Amino acid sequence: MTEQLHDARHRLFDAHYRVSSSLRAAHILSSLQREHIFCTFWLEGRSTSFNTLLLEVRETDGWLGVDVPPNFPKVVPSGSAIAMLARIDGIISGFRSAIVRIEGDVVTIRYPDAVYQLQRRQLYRVPPTVQDPDQVEIYRQGAQRVMGRMQDVSAGGLRILASCPKDYPFRQNEVVPQLIFTLRGGKSLHVPAIIRFVEPHRPGAMGVMLGVEFQNPPAADQERVAQYVQARDREILRVLGIGLHRSAKAETVSWKNLIKRWWKT
């Protein structure tokens, strides 16, 4: 499961991203089946994901047929909630449903009530420069404050390398009453958040990696974050030389070398 899909799973199913046209929703499901696009499949309430394919779309009968993923649990109760995500032309799309039955190599699930799409621009992640502030203060419920360093930021949240807590370990879906961090040239932001993933602490590691999602930030703060992300994205594109018109003949440079140059910068 990629980190981007992991983030999208917790952001996608919002009314704001719901596909309003039933014909468009049906077309998305048909594309998944017709083009044999690999999907990521979750049983709700579990962190493990599975790769699968959508085999059949029976809108009039009210069900979909999904290939049984490798290593799928042998016993899953009927009615178990599921979520499925995939990328279609760079756009993360998905739906929620429930299992009807499992027979042979096919999982039959209910035809979804809604389909959702999240544009790539809504998932942009950018790292701060070495000159930008990156310190993050994490205020937890019933636990000591923890300090961390911002690894990257998107309009929806942060990835933080945090010190290992001295009292209680971080937990997935833990509510964080307040994150305090600063972006270039601005005042400190005070934003509530929820921890969406925790990479376990490993011996010798300097800390623990957290993926946090903002929870109803003030509109002004959200706009400041979005502006910073957009500005950094443009800076990165300039460093990579993407989208710029040059009068001289451009040197042929591979994507691999462009990325290396960016990281060195």
Secondary structure, DSSP 4 states (H G I P E B T S, - for coil): --HHHHHHHHHSSSGGGB---HHHHHHHHHHHHHTT--EEEEETT---EEEE-EEEEETTTTEEEEEPPTT--S---TT-EEEEEEEETTEEEEEEEEEEEEETTEEEEEPPS--EEE-GGGG--BPPPTTS--EEEEE-TTS--EEEEEEEEETTEEEEEEPPPSSS---TT-EEEEEEEE-TTSPEEEEEEEEEEEEPP-TT-SSEEEEEEE-S--HHHHHHHHHHHHHHHHHHHHHHT-S---SSPPP---HHHHHHHHHH-
